[in-house]
Amino acid sequence: MAKGKNKTTEDHTRATRTSNGHKSKQHHSRKGRQETGANGGPDGSGDKFPVKLAMWDFDHCDPKRCSGKKLERLGLIKNLRIGQKFSGVVVSPNGKGVVCPDDKEVVEGNGSAVVECSWARLDEVPFNKIGGKHERLLPYLVAANPVNYGRPWKLNCVEALAACFAIVGRLDWATELLDNFSWGPAFLKINKELIEVYQQCTDSDSVQAAQEAWLEKIEKEHKDRKLQGQTEDIWMMGNVNREEESEEEEEEEEGEESDEDVEYDNLGNVISKKRYDNLGNEIDDAEGDDTDSEEEEEEEEEEEEEEVYDALGNLVIK
């Protein structure tokens, strides 16, 4: 019997897995030939990325959700061994300064590398055995990946590389790299204003100063919103729009009431309303007007008749 023929399927499966239970890189290499990147076809015939990309992978993440492993399957990034150094810019939590536009020459000449590990397991990473001469931190940015969406600082590998390229002025490389992920373009969109601020800087110190100014601005806006919420409760004020509508409705009702007092015929002439006495008889407005005029005349005649008295004060009748 040929060598290895007596191995069971279970033994073969166990042999293709690493100590953490994930499938070996050989599996990822085979699977990578079936994936299509933004620049190439499934046969790997497309152009490689314009600069070198590298990572130290510590297998902390789920291979199905790891952006670094996907880039490796697409043939865009190289996996480095522990103890191997990188000559380009290394985006690492162990960096001393932040990525800045002055790093553009190093990035364009030697590329960029990242550390593929879990934020919760940084103490397990032997930073003294990896990295390089140009180790950098990233300034304040917000993650757009599905695992840490909306959380500041918590960028994954592809976001870290894209941020490095964008800050040094190679937004085209950042876009090209993120296009391999359905959520990728959102990273540049939500950080657009902040990236433009960093691009206007020069060295690491100016980027850090811009970061501090941005964080102070965010903190101030947060305090202002909180103070406004305490001093001005919109729910207690009621619906302002509804108050304006009520005033308009009242004015309309008053206008309708005044209009109800007057009636008009088909030609638009005013029709006086009919009046009735206590017995329900209709009162003719014309007769009423004549009666009123007669009474007024009698009162005027009485006023005209002057009373005359004699020397003893007796009334003299004319």
C-alpha angles and dihedrals in degrees: 000000000000120000114275096013092113094059115115125230090249092055091049092050092049091051092055094055128083126231092272093056097254122126116265125260088256088068092049090049091055092045091049091065088064097051126086121222130201091261105033147037127249091270091062093243094129125100118280123238113287093245137027117281121191141168142184105228117203096178093239095133135068105266091221092057101032113112092198093056091049091054088050092051089050090053093241100115136042123226112227127207124240106269093032116117130210126221098206130068111307114205101210141150084235093063121124100206134028128255110270139174089261088070091067095099093052092046095048092046103041107011129225138285136196139198111244104210142115120274087224093055104046091125089067094059116097096220091173090065098048137043128059146232095300105050113166141182122218121241123235111310134150122241122238099182117116094248099054103016113168095008117123120234094008098110123156125223100277092044090051092051092045091049091052092051094045095050094051089051102261097119089152091064091046091052092046092052096046093048087077088071127062091223094040101098090055090068093063091041098055092042097040098111094044094047089052089054092052091047089060090059127084117201135020094269094055091050090051090049090051089049092052091049090051093049091049089051091051092048092050092049090050092051092047092052091047092049092047090051091053098046100037117040106191092198091059091051092059126213107327092192090054091054091055090048090051092054091050091048091051091052090049092049091051089050091049092050092052090047091052091063091065126057127198133203125225091277093052096255118145115254115203115226118250119250129210134200126229091276092053095254116145114250115221108224091210093055090045090053092050092050092050092050092050092051090050091051093050091050090052092050092050090051089051092055106087121209114235124203131191128229091277093051097255119146112251113213115214 
